[in-house]
């Protein structure tokens, strides 16, 4: 019997028994708790269960061994704010006008009229809680922009973007619209502590809940507890004198510290007897950053990295556990995406989707049984600030079409000047390449597969036009840090001119 049928029959039987013996049916009790755990810049190859032989992630590895591990899980976008927006809305984030990461105080935000997963679940009777990184607006204390509460969260504790000045002793956490920093401790532990406290003190026992746990790790600026960095101390080589070794320790220790925090959350769910009927989806917002300061993130050998629509930028870990319904561990080679979370969770929670909601994702409930997802359209990405070139991509099973924008590129920082928005609106698609991912992502095979290429090109063009029609514009705004750098450079030029 298929998973979808099993869930339906169990609910039907549950309702029948309660109706006979109790005179009423507690419908809420038949719906599972739902948790999304989202890491930040965690690459496809950054976990032991995805082939990393160095980094220690025992809790996540065990979680994968006991659950469903997807080898082709994709983020909704190749960087932060768009990926989170896609996950929360079930729509490619560019429909919401989220084209790049959102700097502090930027007017870019997920608009109030966007229908979110949290709001749908809240309206259907779920309690909702957000802990960790938000990054779907420019300021968590500014009433001009919709906050987590307006998007369906009863409780919110987190940061607008990164934990600052680093993961250690952050000063910028906000709880339900009010600043609570500076705090003592590390971000992963603070986020997990808040989740546990909410489960203990805010959760109503007879009400199902949705929790969004957005860890900051291993995004820069990195800071990790010594007991985790010490695990990666090379013998006979004090790391304090070697920046490269110190960076290696900090990055890997950061992941191990997040793993420990995640393990603590799992243990607490077990202690509260909630684990059995809680579906947990563990994933990442994009591929590894691999920066000059911390070049140690791993794509697992995939092409490119964060900021690219190639596999290294968008293929991420994806693990599901739901002990009540998923009793057999599996490893599945079926493409699933962050945009699939909303339709999947709503199907499981018996939430009827609004008729006017145009989704880009599809429920992956079938995939948990090993069946292909029924998609009305291939997965789609566009990124105007991609590394080296602005890009688009569509994915249909093993076929991936990548193209470039002609005249539609944006700078990598967070400016949204009028000229940039005009570029987006007037961009044209060019430079198509077709890849068979079952072979590689380097050889263009469109000449050998013209029918597939034509179909995917047509789909890409249609989706792009549809996205452009939805795309809102924002008030012109310039990133203050860049503006400050320009001012300092101008002042320095005046000094030089006087010499």
N, C-alpha and C positions, 0 to 999 in steps of 0.2 A: 504494500500500500504506500502511495506517495505521501510525502510530508504534508502537503497542502490538505489532502484528504484526511490524514490522521488528525491534524489540528482541528479541522472542522468537526469530525465525529466526536472527538474528546469534548469539545465545547458543547455539542448537542447533547451528549450523554450527561455532562455536568449539569446543564440547565434542566434536563428532564428529572434527574434525581432530586435536585434541590426544590424543584417545583412540587414534586410529590410529597417529600418528607418535611419540607420547611414552609410550604405554602407560598414561597417566593424564591426568586433566583438572584443570587448575588452575581450579577454579570461581571463586575469588576474583577472578581477573584479568578475568572477564567482567562484573563488577559495577562500576559507576562510583563514583568518589569523589563525595561529596555535601557541599555547603556551604550554610548559611543565613547571609546577612548581614542583620542587623537593625539599623536605625537607631532613634534615640530622639527622638520628637516631630518627625519629618520629615514635613511636610505633603504632601498630594497635589500642590500647586503649587509646591513648593520646589526643583524640579530643572529644568534647561534642557529635558530631554527630555519633561517634562510641562508645558511652556509658560511657564516662568519666563524672562523676558527680561533679568533683572538678575544673578541668582546664577550663578556660573561653576562648572559641574560637567562638565568635558570627559571625564573617565574614565567616569563613569556614563552620560553621553549616548552615548558610543561603545559602551559595553556594551549599552545599549538598542537602538541602531541595528543591532547585530549579532545580537541575540537576539529573544526573544518579550516584547513589552511589553503588559501588561494594563492597560486603561483602567478596569477595574472590579475592582481588587484590594482586599480588605477585611482589616482586622485582626480578630483574634478578640474584641476588646473595645476600648472607647474610652479606656482608659488602661493604664498600664504592666504591673503584675504580672499582672492578668488576661489581657492580650494575650499575654504570654510563656508563661503557663501553657497557654492554648489552643493555641498553636503547638506546644509541647512534648508535649502529650497528645492532640491531635486531638479534644478535647472542649470544649464550652463551659465556660469556667473556673469558672463558678458551681457546677458539679457538684463541683468540688474545694474549694469554700468560699472561693475567692479572689474577693472581691467588690470590692476596691479595692486601691490601691497599698499595699505593705507597708513600714511605717516600720522603722527600725533597732530591733532587739530585740523586735519584735512576735512573738507566738507563732504568727501565721498563717504557713502554709507549704504547699508542695506535699507532700502526705503520701508516705511511703515506699511505700505500696501503689499509688500512681498509676503506671500503665504509661506510660513516656515513650518518645519517639522514639529518644533516645540509648541507652536500655537495650535496646530491641528490636534496634537495629543492632549494638550491642556484643555481644549474645548470639548474633547471627548471624555474627560474625567480623569486624566493622568495628572499626578503631581510632577512638577518639572524643576530641575536643578541644573545650573551651569556652574562649573568650577574650572578655573584656569584661564588660558589665553582666549580673548574674544576676537579682536581684530576684524570686526565687521562695521566699525565706525571709527572716528578719529578721537573720541574722548568719552570715557565712561561716566563722566560727571556733568556733561553738557546737555541740558534739556532740549537744545535745538535739534538733537539727533535722536532717533529711536534707540533705546537701550535694550538690553536683554529682556527686561520685563515687558516691553512693548512687543517683543517678538515671541512671547509665550513662556518665559521662565518665571516661576514663582520666586525663585531664589537665585542669586548670582553673586559670585565671588571670583574676581580675577583681575586681569590687566588688559589695557587697551591693545597693547602689542607685546613686547618682550618684558620679562621681569628685569627691572632696572634698580641699581646699576649693573647687576648681574643676577644669577640664580641665588646668590647668597645675600641674605638680609635685604630683600627687595623693599623699595619705598613706595611703589606705585600700585599696590593692590587696592581694589575698590569692592566694597560689599553693599549690594543693593543700592548703588548710586552714591555711596558715601566713602570717602577716602579712609583707609584703615592703616596705612603704613606710617612709618617704617616697621617692618616685621622682622623677627629673629628666626633664622632657619633658612632652609633651602626650598626653592620653589616647588619641587616635586613633592616634598613632605608637606608643605603648607597647603597645596592643592588637595592632597590625599587626606590630610587632617580635616579639612573643611568638608570634603565628601563624607567622611565617616561621621563627623558631628551632625551633618544634615540627616544622615540615615538614622542616627540615634535620637535626635531631638526635634526635627521638623517633619519627618516622614509620618504619614498616617498609615497605620498598619494594614487597614483593609482596602487601601487605595493603591493601584499600580503606579509606578513612577517611571519617569524618563530622566536619565542623568547624562549630561554631556561633560565629560572629563577631558579637558584640553591641556595636556602637559606642555611645558615650555621647552623641554629637552628634546634633542641636543642643540637647539638653536643658540647662536652667539647672542650676547656675551656669556660665555660659559664659566661656571664656577661649580666645583664639585667637592663633596666632603672627602677629607684625606683618606678615610677608611676605604673609599671606592677607588680613588686614584692610586692608592698604594698597591692595589691588585695588579697594576700595570707598570710597576717600578722595575726597570731593567737592572739586573744584578751588576754591581760594580760600576754603575754610571749614575751618579746623583743627578736627578732631573732638574734640580734648581739651576744648574749651570748649563743646561742644554734646552733652549727654547723649543726645539723640534720634539724632543722627548716629553717635555712638559705639556705641550699641546696634545700629543698623543694620549698621555695619561688623562688630561682634562676631558677630552672628547669621549674616550671609552668609559672613563669613570662616570661621566655624566649619564651615559646610557644605562650603565649598571645601577646607578642611583635611582633612575626612573623605574627600572625594572623592579627594584626592591620596593619602591612606593606602590607600584601596580600590584605586586604580590601581597602587600599589606591590605590593599583594598579588597582583593579577592578573598583573603582570609577573613576579613570582617564580614563580608557578605555571607560567607559560610557560617560564621558564628551567629549571625542573625537568622540563619536558615532561609536565606533569600537566593542563594546561588542556584538552586535546582530549577527555579522558574524565572530566571533572569537571562535574557539574551544579551550577550556582550559582543560588540564588534570593535576589534582593535585594529587601528590603521595609522597612517601618517598623512600629513597635508601635502607633501611633495617629496621629491628625491633629495639627496644630500646636497648641502651647499658647497662643500669642498672649497673652502676659501684659503687665502694665503695664511691666515692666522691658524685655521684648523682644517688642514687638507686631508683629514683622516676618515671622513664619511665614505661609505661604500655603496656603489650601485649594483654590486654583484656582477660586474662585467658588462652592464648595459651601457648603451650609447648616451653620452652627455650627462647632465646633472640638473639640479634645481634650476629653473628658469628656461628650460627647453621642453618642447613637446615630444622630443625623442624619448625612448623608453626610460632612460636614466633620470629624466625629469619628472615623469608621471607614474611610473610603475612603482608601487609601494607595498610594504607588508599588508596583509589583510587576513585576519583570523576571526572566526566566529565560534562562540560557545553558547549552547543552550541545553543544559543537561536534560531537561524534561523531554525535549523533542529530538535532540541530536545525540543519539546514544553511540554511534559508531564514528570514530575518528576518520577523517578523510583528507586527502590532498587532491585538490581540484585544479585543473588547467582551463577554467572557464573565466572569461573576462567579466569582472564586476567593477563598479566604479563608485566613487563618493556620491555621485548624483543618483545612485540606486538606493541609497539609504532611506530617503523619505518614502518612496513608494513601497519599499520592503517593510519598514516598520509600520506603516499605515495598514498594509494588508494583514500583518500579524495581529495588530491591535484592533482590527475591525473598524477602522476609520474610513468613512466614505470621502473620497477626494472631491473637491469642488469641480463642477463640470467645466468651468472656464479656466482651469489651471493647466497650462501647457508645460508638461514635464519633458525633460530630456533624458531622464533616467527611467528604469523599469525595475520591478520587484525582482530580487535575486532569490526569493524563497525557493523557486524551482531548482536553482543552482545548488542549494544545500543538499538536494537529493542527487546531484550529479547530472542534472538535465540542463540543456542550454536555455538561456534567458530568452523570453519572447520580447524582442525589441521591435518597436515601430520605426526606429531610426538608429544608425550606428552611433557609437560614442564620438563626441566632438570636443575639440579644444581649439582655442585661438589665443594667441598671446602676442601683443604688440610690443612688449618690452623684452622679448626673448633674447637670450645670450647670442650675440653676433648677428641675428637676423630675426625679424618678426615672422611668426609662423602660425600655421593652422595644421590640424590633423583630424582625420576620422579613422575609426577603427571598427572593422567588421570581422569578428572572430580572429583569424590569423592574418588578415589583410589590413595593412595600414597605409593610408595615403597622407603624405606630408607635403605642404606647399608653403610658399612665402607670400607675404603681403608686398604689393608694389606700391610704394609711397605711403605705407601705413605704419611705419615704425615709431616707437616712442622711446624716450630716454629711460634708463633703468631706474632713476629715482622717481619719487611720487608726485611730480608736478602734474597738474591737470589744467594747463593753460588752454586758451581758446584754439590756438594753432594745433595743439595735440588732439583735441576733440574733432577738429576738422579733418585731420589726417585719418582718424578712425572712420569717420563717416564716408570719406572719399576713397578709402583703400580698395584696391583691386587684388585679385588672386592671380599668382603666376608661379612658375617653377615647380610643377607637380613631380613628385616621386612616389612610386608604389613599392612597398616592401612586403615580402612574405615573412612574417615574424617566426614562422616555424623553421626558417632557414637562417635569416639574419636581418639586421636593420641597416645594412650598408649598400646592398646591391639593388639598384632600381630595376624592377622587373615589369614595368608597364608595357614595354614593347612585346613581351611574351604573353601578356594577359590583358589585351586591349578592352575586352568587354568588362572585366572587373574594374579596370582603370576608369572607363567611361561612367560606369555606375557610381563609383565613389566620388568622382569629380562632380557629377551632377548633384549628388547628395550634399557634398561640401558646399557647393555654390548655393543650393537651396537653403541650407541651414544658416549660412553666413548672411544671406539676405533677410532671413527671418530674425536673426539676432540683431542685425542693424536696425530693423524696424522697431524693436523693443528698446533699444539702447538709449538711456536717458543722458542728458548732459548735466554738467556740474558747474557751479560758480568757479570762475578762474581762480586758481590758488597756486602758490609757489612754496615749495618745501623750505621752511625757515633755515634749516641747516645749510642748504645749498645757497640760499640768499646771503646768509652770514659769511660763507666762504667767499662769495663774490665781493661782498663789501670789504672784507679784510684784504683780498687781493687788490682791490681798487686803491685802498689806503696805502698799501705797500708800494704800488706803482707810483703814487704821488710822491712818496718819500724818495724813491729812486730818481724820479724826475728832478727833484730839487738838489740832488748831489752834483 
